[in-house]
Amino acid sequence: MTAADTAADAWQRWTEARTAYASAVHGPLALTGTHWLGPEPEEIPGLPGEWWAEGGLVRLGAKSADGLRLEGEVEVLEGEAALRPDTDPAPDRATHGDRRLVPIEREGELALRVFDPAAPARAVFAGIDVFPYAPEWAVPAVFTPFADGGRAVTVPNADGRDRPLEVAGQIAFTLAGETHTLTVSGSDGSRLSGVIADLTSGHETYRFRFITLPAPDAEGRTVLDLNRAYLPPCAFADHFVCPFPPPGNRLPLSVEAGERHVVTG
């Protein structure tokens, strides 16, 4: 078996895992709403109980007849409970029937996400359209951290708001004889990640894509494999908050590699 065959086989397993992730019972296609919460108890459409934000926690008040449970608990909730958001090292979740209720925190604001296995998007999902694997789209790259150790750049998000995106440095690489750079996040021995666009974005592919690179070695060396450019969560459901590419991360060429679109049928 050649190295190219091995890489292609690994890529095929990756594409299958991505499809399984997207179509999972509580995967991204199941997201039916992200509800931002204020300090006063309020009702969320289609959900029982009352919900509000207080002290960095999502709080809820419920009666036993509401059928709300803290995830992992057998007994239904009677009274009030506080849920830690996804940014906490030990986050909490709740359930209502088959639905999973996930508290999130973004820039100090709290919201509740509702994942419903009966979401229409799950019912019509027919897969993820991908370009065929091509080894020439996997190239060496060198990571150079920013001298200040990282910074935040403000970028638009899929929900129409601008938010800071933490970035750590740039990768440099060569495609088709031309040198390019991309701004990426991640450092301290961790994997790198980036938000990118190219000349296919918005027509042949989704309007932007994500990419993950192996942790760079001591000399900053890593690999950029654009065969694994993947769709952001907001390609599966409109209720996700996804950052757009930072300045300079639109490649001036057509990257005919990686995931293209969600397929419905």
C-alpha positions as CSV (number, residue, x, y, z in Angstrom):
1,M,0.0,0.0,0.0
2,T,1.4,3.4,-1.0
3,A,1.5,6.4,1.3
4,A,-1.1,8.1,-1.0
5,D,-3.4,5.1,-0.5
6,T,-3.0,5.2,3.2
7,A,-3.8,9.0,3.3
8,A,-6.8,8.4,1.0
9,D,-8.1,5.6,3.2
10,A,-7.7,7.8,6.3
11,W,-9.5,10.7,4.5
12,Q,-12.3,8.3,3.6
13,R,-12.7,7.3,7.3
14,W,-12.7,11.0,8.2
15,T,-15.5,11.8,5.7
16,E,-17.6,8.9,7.1
17,A,-17.1,10.2,10.6
18,R,-18.1,13.7,9.6
19,T,-21.3,12.4,8.1
20,A,-22.0,10.4,11.2
21,Y,-21.3,13.5,13.4
22,A,-23.7,15.6,11.3
23,S,-26.5,13.1,11.3
24,A,-26.2,12.2,15.0
25,V,-29.4,12.3,17.2
26,H,-28.2,15.5,18.8
27,G,-25.7,16.6,16.1
28,P,-25.7,20.0,14.4
29,L,-28.6,19.2,12.1
30,A,-30.8,18.7,15.2
31,L,-30.3,22.3,16.4
32,T,-33.7,24.1,16.2
33,G,-33.0,27.2,18.2
34,T,-30.5,29.4,20.1
35,H,-32.4,31.5,22.6
36,W,-30.5,34.4,24.3
37,L,-31.5,35.0,27.9
38,G,-31.9,38.1,30.0
39,P,-32.1,38.5,33.8
40,E,-35.8,38.1,34.0
41,P,-37.6,34.7,33.9
42,E,-39.1,34.1,30.5
43,E,-40.7,31.4,28.4
44,I,-38.9,29.9,25.5
45,P,-41.3,29.0,22.6
46,G,-42.0,25.3,22.5
47,L,-40.4,24.6,25.9
48,P,-42.0,24.4,29.3
49,G,-40.6,26.2,32.4
50,E,-39.1,29.6,32.7
51,W,-35.5,30.4,31.8
52,W,-33.1,33.3,32.7
53,A,-29.5,34.3,33.1
54,E,-28.0,35.0,36.5
55,G,-24.5,35.0,37.8
56,G,-22.9,33.4,34.8
57,L,-25.4,30.5,34.9
58,V,-28.5,29.6,33.0
59,R,-31.3,29.2,35.5
60,L,-34.7,27.5,35.1
61,G,-37.8,27.1,37.1
62,A,-40.0,24.1,36.4
63,K,-42.9,22.1,37.7
64,S,-42.8,18.3,37.7
65,A,-45.6,18.3,35.1
66,D,-43.2,20.1,32.7
67,G,-41.1,17.0,32.3
68,L,-37.8,18.7,32.4
69,R,-34.8,16.8,33.7
70,L,-31.2,17.5,34.4
71,E,-29.3,15.3,32.0
72,G,-28.4,12.0,33.7
73,E,-31.1,12.4,36.3
74,V,-34.2,10.1,36.5
75,E,-36.5,12.4,38.4
76,V,-38.2,15.3,36.7
77,L,-37.3,18.7,38.0
78,E,-39.5,20.4,40.6
79,G,-38.4,24.0,41.5
80,E,-35.3,25.8,40.3
81,A,-31.9,24.7,39.0
82,A,-28.7,26.4,37.8
83,L,-26.9,25.1,34.7
84,R,-23.3,25.8,33.9
85,P,-22.7,26.8,30.2
86,D,-20.4,25.1,27.7
87,T,-17.5,27.4,28.6
88,D,-17.3,25.8,32.1
89,P,-15.0,22.9,32.6
90,A,-18.0,20.9,33.9
91,P,-21.0,22.1,31.8
92,D,-24.5,21.0,32.6
93,R,-27.4,20.1,30.2
94,A,-31.0,19.4,30.6
95,T,-33.5,17.3,28.6
96,H,-37.2,17.5,27.7
97,G,-38.3,14.2,26.2
98,D,-35.8,13.4,23.4
99,R,-34.7,17.0,23.2
100,R,-31.3,18.1,24.6
101,L,-31.1,21.6,26.1
102,V,-27.5,23.0,26.1
103,P,-26.6,26.3,27.9
104,I,-23.9,28.3,26.1
105,E,-21.9,31.4,26.8
106,R,-20.6,33.8,24.2
107,E,-18.8,37.0,25.2
108,G,-20.5,37.1,28.5
109,E,-24.0,36.5,27.2
110,L,-25.9,33.3,28.0
111,A,-28.3,31.3,25.8
112,L,-30.0,28.0,25.6
113,R,-29.7,25.8,22.6
114,V,-32.4,23.2,21.7
115,F,-31.3,20.0,19.9
116,D,-34.3,18.1,18.6
117,P,-33.9,14.6,17.0
118,A,-37.1,15.3,15.1
119,A,-35.7,18.5,13.4
120,P,-36.7,18.7,9.8
121,A,-33.0,19.2,8.7
122,R,-32.2,15.7,10.0
123,A,-35.1,14.1,8.1
124,V,-33.9,15.5,4.7
125,F,-30.2,15.1,5.2
126,A,-28.6,13.0,2.5
127,G,-24.9,13.5,3.2
128,I,-22.1,16.0,2.7
129,D,-20.9,16.7,-0.9
130,V,-17.1,16.5,-1.0
131,F,-14.4,16.9,-3.7
132,P,-12.5,13.7,-4.5
133,Y,-9.4,13.2,-2.5
134,A,-6.3,14.7,-4.2
135,P,-2.8,14.4,-2.5
136,E,-1.6,17.6,-4.0
137,W,-3.9,19.6,-1.7
138,A,-1.9,18.4,1.4
139,V,1.2,20.5,1.7
140,P,3.9,21.3,4.3
141,A,3.3,24.5,6.3
142,V,5.3,26.5,8.8
143,F,3.7,28.2,11.7
144,T,5.0,31.5,13.0
145,P,3.4,32.8,16.2
146,F,2.7,36.4,16.6
147,A,5.4,38.2,18.6
148,D,2.9,39.4,21.2
149,G,1.7,35.8,21.8
150,G,-1.7,36.2,20.3
151,R,-4.3,38.7,19.7
152,A,-8.0,39.1,19.0
153,V,-9.3,40.3,15.7
154,T,-13.0,41.4,15.3
155,V,-14.8,39.5,12.6
156,P,-18.5,39.2,11.5
157,N,-20.3,36.1,12.7
158,A,-23.1,34.1,10.9
159,D,-25.7,35.7,13.2
160,G,-24.9,39.2,11.9
161,R,-22.9,40.3,15.0
162,D,-19.2,41.2,15.1
163,R,-17.2,39.3,17.7
164,P,-13.5,38.9,18.6
165,L,-11.7,35.9,17.2
166,E,-8.5,34.8,19.1
167,V,-5.6,34.2,16.7
168,A,-2.1,33.0,17.5
169,G,0.0,33.4,14.4
170,Q,0.3,32.6,10.7
171,I,1.1,29.5,8.6
172,A,3.0,29.9,5.4
173,F,2.8,27.3,2.6
174,T,3.1,26.8,-1.2
175,L,0.3,25.9,-3.6
176,A,0.7,25.7,-7.3
177,G,4.1,27.4,-7.0
178,E,2.8,30.4,-5.1
179,T,3.4,31.1,-1.4
180,H,0.4,32.0,0.7
181,T,-0.3,32.7,4.4
182,L,-3.3,32.1,6.6
183,T,-4.0,33.5,10.1
184,V,-4.7,30.6,12.6
185,S,-5.7,30.0,16.2
186,G,-4.1,27.7,18.7
187,S,-0.7,27.5,20.2
188,D,1.3,26.0,23.1
189,G,1.7,22.6,21.5
190,S,-2.0,22.3,20.5
191,R,-3.5,21.8,17.1
192,L,-4.0,24.8,14.9
193,S,-7.3,25.9,13.4
194,G,-8.4,28.4,10.8
195,V,-11.4,29.9,9.1
196,I,-10.8,30.2,5.4
197,A,-12.4,31.1,2.1
198,D,-11.3,30.9,-1.5
199,L,-12.6,31.4,-5.1
200,T,-15.1,28.6,-4.8
201,S,-16.7,30.0,-1.6
202,G,-20.3,31.0,-2.0
203,H,-21.0,29.0,-5.1
204,E,-19.1,25.7,-5.6
205,T,-18.6,25.5,-1.8
206,Y,-20.2,26.9,1.3
207,R,-19.4,30.6,1.9
208,F,-16.5,29.7,4.2
209,R,-14.9,26.6,5.7
210,F,-12.9,25.5,8.7
211,I,-9.5,23.8,8.7
212,T,-7.5,22.0,11.4
213,L,-3.8,21.3,11.3
214,P,-1.6,19.1,13.5
215,A,0.3,20.7,16.3
216,P,3.5,22.3,14.9
217,D,6.9,20.8,15.9
218,A,9.6,22.8,17.6
219,E,10.5,24.4,14.3
220,G,6.9,25.3,13.5
221,R,6.5,22.6,10.9
222,T,3.0,21.2,10.3
223,V,0.8,20.1,7.4
224,L,-2.1,21.9,5.7
225,D,-4.4,19.3,4.2
226,L,-7.1,21.1,2.4
227,N,-8.8,17.7,1.6
228,R,-10.1,18.1,5.2
229,A,-11.5,21.6,4.8
230,Y,-14.8,21.2,6.5
231,L,-18.2,22.9,6.7
232,P,-18.8,25.1,9.8
233,P,-21.7,24.2,12.1
234,C,-23.8,27.1,10.6
235,A,-23.8,25.2,7.3
236,F,-26.0,22.6,9.0
237,A,-28.3,24.9,11.0
238,D,-28.9,28.7,11.0
239,H,-28.9,28.9,14.8
240,F,-25.1,28.4,15.2
241,V,-22.7,31.4,15.8
242,C,-19.8,30.9,13.4
243,P,-17.0,33.4,12.8
244,F,-16.2,34.5,9.3
245,P,-12.6,34.4,8.0
246,P,-10.3,37.1,9.4
247,P,-8.7,39.6,7.0
248,G,-6.3,37.9,4.6
249,N,-7.8,34.4,4.9
250,R,-9.4,34.4,1.5
251,L,-7.1,32.5,-0.8
252,P,-6.9,33.9,-4.4
253,L,-7.4,30.4,-6.0
254,S,-10.0,27.8,-6.2
255,V,-9.5,25.2,-3.5
256,E,-11.3,22.2,-5.1
257,A,-10.8,20.0,-2.1
258,G,-12.7,19.2,1.1
259,E,-16.3,19.5,1.9
260,R,-18.6,21.5,-0.4
261,H,-22.2,21.5,0.7
262,V,-24.9,19.8,2.8
263,V,-26.9,17.5,0.5
264,T,-30.7,17.1,1.1
265,G,-33.1,14.8,-0.5
